[in-house]
Amino acid sequence: MATETGDELAGVVDLFGALTRDELERALDELAFKRGEAADDGAVGDAVDAAIDGYYLVAVDREGTTLLAPGPVAFPSLPEGAEDLPHILDVPNREVDPGALVDPAERRLRADAAQAADAGDADRIERLLDVSYDLETWGSTDVSDVRSRLDDAIENRN
């Protein structure tokens, strides 16, 4: 599997509105097959984990199913061959209210920020500061208190 970026994974998900993790992994396997590449389940799983960890994808529970949708830092783009996926996969198009994504993304940011601040993880703190601005723009929410905590953690390290 070619290494898709977080934006490309968000683009694949965006083709369908939202996908389960299994559906996204199947889509990535199909892309690898179309390109004549060997599907590497470990690499696919790692790419999905990285996209979630990087806030390119947000997980939301919907009727007992966890769906992945494009997140606050994503600029969805399609990897080569992805435009054919809706014709290849038997996956329904799903509409997810963007407002339903804000709460889980904000909860996760708050938890990640607390963990990074407590650990004094400067790289993660800097990344989460960027995510906080993206989340505010994307979700029309206020996480300035999270930024204050992260800023305080940076100041206390110095």
N, C-alpha and C positions, 0 to 999 in steps of 0.2 A: 504494500500500500504506500502510495506517495503520502508524504506527511502533509495533510491538510491543515490550514491555519484555523485559528478560532473563528475568524470571519467566514471562512469557507464552510466550516461545520454549521455556523449560524445560517448561512445561505441554504444549505441542504435542508435544515429544519424549516426554514422560512418557506421553502417550496410547498410544504404541507401545512403550514401554520404552526404545528407542533408535532413532535414525534416522541414515542417512548424511547428509552435508551436502546432496547433491542431493535426497534425499527431503524434508528439512526445507525447502529452498527451494521445492520443488514444493508442499508443504503451504501455505507462505505465499502462493504465487501463487494457489492455490485459494481461500484466505481472501479475498484481494483480489478475485478474480472474484466470489465469493459476495456481497461487499459492493458490487459495482458499481464498484470502483476499478480504476485502471490498475495493472498489475503493473510495478514498476520493479526490474529485476534488480539494478541497482547498489545500490539501497536495501536490497533483501533481503539481498544479500551483505554489505553493511555492518552490517546488524542482526545477522547470524549471527556475523560477526567480532567485533563488540562484545560479544556474549553469551559468546563463548569467552574473549575478553580479560578480561572481568569475572568469570570463573569461574562464570557461570550455567550454562554447558555445559562438559563435560569430554569430550575426545576420547580414545577407547580403541581399540586395534587388536584386532580379533577375526577370526581366520581370514582374515587378509589384507585385511580391510575396516576402514576407520576409521569408527567409530560415535560419535555424539554422544549423551550422556546428561546428565540434570540434574546440576549440579555443587554444590559446597559452599555457595555463597551463595544458591542458588535456593530460592524458595518458589513452586513451580510453580502457575501459575494459567492458566486457559484464556481466550484472547481470544474475542471475540464470533464465534460460528459454528464454533468449532473442534471442538465435540462431534460434528459430522458428518464430520470428516476420516477416521475409520476406515472409513466407508462409501463415501467418495469415492476414496480412494487405495488402490491395490493394493500395500500395504506390509505385510509380516508383523509380528506382534507379536514383540518380542525381549525376552528376559530377560537382563539384564546383572547379574552378581554385583556388588553394591555394593563389595565388597572389591577387585574388579578395577579400580575407578575411583580408588581412593585413591592407588595408586602413581603413575599418570600425573599426577594433580593435585598430588601432593607434589613430584614431580620438576620440574614446571613452576613451582611456587611457588618452589622453591629457585633455579632459573635466573632467574626474574623478579626475585627478591629480590637476587640477586647483581648483576644488571644495574642495578637501581634504586639499590642502595647505592653501586656504583662510580660511577654518574653523579650521585649526590647529588640524585636526583629526589624532593624532599620529598613532593609530592602522591602519587606512585606508592608511595613508602615507606609513607605513612599508609594507603593503600588496601590494600597487601599485609599490613600488620599486622592489619587487620580480617579479611582473607581467612584469615590464619594461625589466628585463633581459630575461625572458621567451619569450617575444614578439620579442626581437632582434634576439634571436636564431631561433625561429619558423618562423619569417617573413623576416629574412635578412634585417632588417631595423635599423635605428639609432634613438633612443629616448633618447640619453644621455642628451639632453636639458631638457626633462621631469624629469629625475633623478636629474639633478642639481636643478630644481625648488623644488622638493620634499626634497632634502638634505637641501636646504636653509630654507625651512619651518621648518624642524626639528631643525636646528641651531638657528633659531629665537625664538623657543619655550624655548630653554635652556638659 
